Amino acid sequence: MAKRPGIFPTFFLSGFECSTFRWKDKRRRSLVQETKHDRHAHEDYQLLRRLGIAVAREGVPWPFVDRGGQYDFSSIDPMIDAMDEAQAIPIWSLCQYGFPDGLDPFTDEFTDRFTRYCRATAAYVTGRIHGPYFFTPFNEISFFAFAGGEMGWIAPYKNTREDRFKLREALCKAAIAGIKAIREVEPEARIINNDPLVQVVAPRDRTDLEKAAEEETYVDTFRAWDILYGKDHPELGGAPDILDIVGPNNYSFGQMEYREHAPYVALPPGDDRIKPLGELLRLVWKRYGRPMIIAETSGLGK
């Protein structure tokens, strides 16, 4: 258990992969089904209990729950029952890269439908479990925009830098509206907005790329959080309590060498250009002064 009072009762948090994207082969993925968490939720949460972990990121599968404005939340009932028995607190991820077929993220219809879905989800889970209540509207807005807006790996399959920026703004707009809808249902709900911690450096022999690498590190990394905070595009309604809890994701491949055409190349272990985690977290704290958790991490190797 945590030694000092904080946002969560335990220092270590956990989570279950719950992505529902359409991959570049156009097929819908459900990582909850692929990992069999949907079939083994009870065992999974009992394992967390034995490990002394009382918090888990858990997904609501928007593409499967939202049936044209009618909602079927039965797929998350086993998780709710399991976490209730294990006395675990969920952080509900409401869009893990996947959205319903037929929706265009660049339209107002997308924002409106996401807002209604957020309101319905908040009403459902607050009626089934005791608080406190935590929600993540979109998992990794910046990476979502990169993967779906510039690289074409996932829907909406765009492939330009400009589309990446437009998709990021559209996701921020929908997130802000969704957060406000959640708090119409539960005013005390806490929001965790997670995104990768990134440090990009120029190749050692390309000093001409240093400015571009710094732009990625000190501007682009923070753009989605800036919008949610209200620093950028204030007309969308961002504010410090909208950003709320910042969730930096610390991945071994998050520190990269710049390339003129993405994707960039991860710095190898031992590279003297790698910055300590504490230094990267300090940048986030100085910029926002908001509570933080490390929302995701990874190890090296396979």
C-alpha positions, -999 to +999 in steps of 0.1 A: +000+000+000+011+036-005+028+050+025+014+085+021-022+095+010-024+100-027-047+097-056-045+059-056-043+034-027-013+015-041+020+029-055+021+003-084-007+004-110-016-022-136-036-025-168-050-048-194-045-043-231-078-034-246-072-019-281-100-022-307-084-006-338-088-015-374-053-024-385-039-015-419-053-048-433-087-033-424-096-060-399-110-051-365-088-062-336-099-069-300-069-073-278-091-082-248-103-112-268-069-120-282-053-120-247-084-139-233-088-113-206-125-114-213-125-151-203-101-149-174-110-115-158-116-132-124-082-149-124-065-117-137-079-096-109-072-121-082-036-121-093-035-084-089-049-088-054-022-113-045+004-089-058-010-060-037-021-039-067-054-022-063-057-002-095-061-014-131-065+003-165-095-014-181-111-008-214-146-001-226-147-013-263-165+017-280-169-001-314-187-030-298-206-011-271-221+017-293-247+004-317-257+036-334-265+054-303-279+024-284-255+009-259-247-026-248-223-027-219-226-064-211-191-071-224-176-052-194-198-068-168-174-097-161-146-071-155-168-051-132-177-083-112-141-093-110-127-060-099-155-056-074-145-090-058-108-081-059-115-046-045-097-030-074-102+005-087-106+008-125-093+035-148-117+032-177-101+037-212-130+048-234-112+047-268-082+026-273-076+036-309-109+020-321-140+038-330-173+026-346-174+019-383-188+047-405-175+075-383-151+101-396-129+115-368-126+148-386-163+156-383-186+171-357-206+139-358-176+121-343-174+145-314-212+144-308-213+106-308-182+103-286-198+128-262-230+107-260-210+075-255-189+091-227-221+102-209-237+068-213-205+050-201-202+072-170-238+066-161-234+028-165-202+023-145-211+048-117-243+029-113-225-004-109-194+003-088-184+025-060-161+055-065-137+071-069-141+071-107-113+075-132-115+078-170-092+081-200-111+095-230-086+086-257-055+065-252-024+083-264-039+111-285-005+120-300+004+084-309-032+078-322-028+108-345+006+097-356-005+061-363-038+069-380-030+104-394+006+101-408+016+065-409-017+049-421-012+020-397-048+022-383-081+039-392-086+065-405-055+056-426-042+090-434-006+095-444+005+131-442+020+153-414-008+177-419-034+150-414-016+140-382-020+175-368-057+177-379-065+143-363-048+153-331-069+185-329-100+165-337-093+140-310-086+167-284-119+184-294-138+152-288-119+144-256-128+178-241-164+174-249-164+139-236-148+149-203-174+175-198-202+149-204-186+125-179-186+152-153-223+160-160-229+125-147-202+124-120-188+159-111-160+143-090-147+121-118-109+123-124-094+122-158-061+107-168-047+118-202-018+097-212+007+101-240+042+089-247+073+107-232+094+114-262+130+127-267+142+131-302+178+139-311+195+147-344+220+121-359+255+129-347+265+139-382+234+160-390+235+192-370+212+207-396+184+185-381+188+196-345+160+222-347+136+197-362+145+172-334+140+198-307+106+207-322+095+171-318+108+169-282+097+202-268+067+212-289+051+182-306+053+159-277+033+183-256+008+196-282-022+174-272-017+180-235-013+218-243-047+217-260-064+198-232-048+222-206-060+253-226-026+266-236-032+259-273-065+262-292-083+276-261-115+279-282-119+241-278-125+245-240-094+230-225-085+239-189-062+225-162-090+204-147-097+190-182-061+178-185-064+168-148-040+139-141-011+137-166-001+101-176+033+100-193+041+067-210+077+057-206+088+033-233+123+020-240+118+032-277+105+067-267+140+082-271+148+083-308+171+096-335+154+119-359+147+109-395+135+132-422+108+107-430+091+090-400+093+066-382+124+076-363+150+051-349+151+042-312+183+050-294+201+017-284+207+009-247+237+028-234+235+056-259+249+087-241+221+108-256+194+090-235+180+113-208+170+100-173+134+094-167+133+119-139+146+147-162+118+140-187+091+139-159+105+172-146+097+188-180+061+176-177+058+189-142+072+223-149+049+227-179+016+218-162+020+214-124-006+187-125-006+153-107+012+126-126+013+089-130+034+067-153+005+053-172+024+028-193+060+014-196+080-014-212+111-034-210+138-042-235+138-072-256+109-095-267 
